[in-house]
């Protein structure tokens, strides 16, 4: 991962981004990460949309919390539930 401090950057962003296939480029302002430039090679549009969707991210976070609390469903139980539909 490469970090660029926007206050100290002297080249155009396009120059820094040339190696984005090799590593993630994190842009910082006032020592805080504000954006990242990543390669989209082999990434589909749906994955990008889901990974930045607040509603989807909340669903994932809630699922992780439930899992930690022991609220799990086996694959067989899930298949049985789906077959009832």
Residue pairs with C-beta under 8 A, 6 or more apart in sequence:
1 23
1 24
1 25
1 26
2 16
2 19
2 23
2 24
2 25
2 26
3 25
3 26
3 28
3 33
4 16
4 25
4 26
4 27
4 28
5 28
5 29
5 31
6 27
6 28
6 29
6 34
7 29
7 30
9 16
13 37
16 25
16 37
17 25
17 37
19 25
20 37
20 38
20 39
21 39
21 41
24 36
24 37
24 38
25 36
25 37
25 38
26 33
26 35
26 36
27 33
27 34
27 35
27 36
27 37
28 34
40 48
50 56
51 57
66 72
73 81
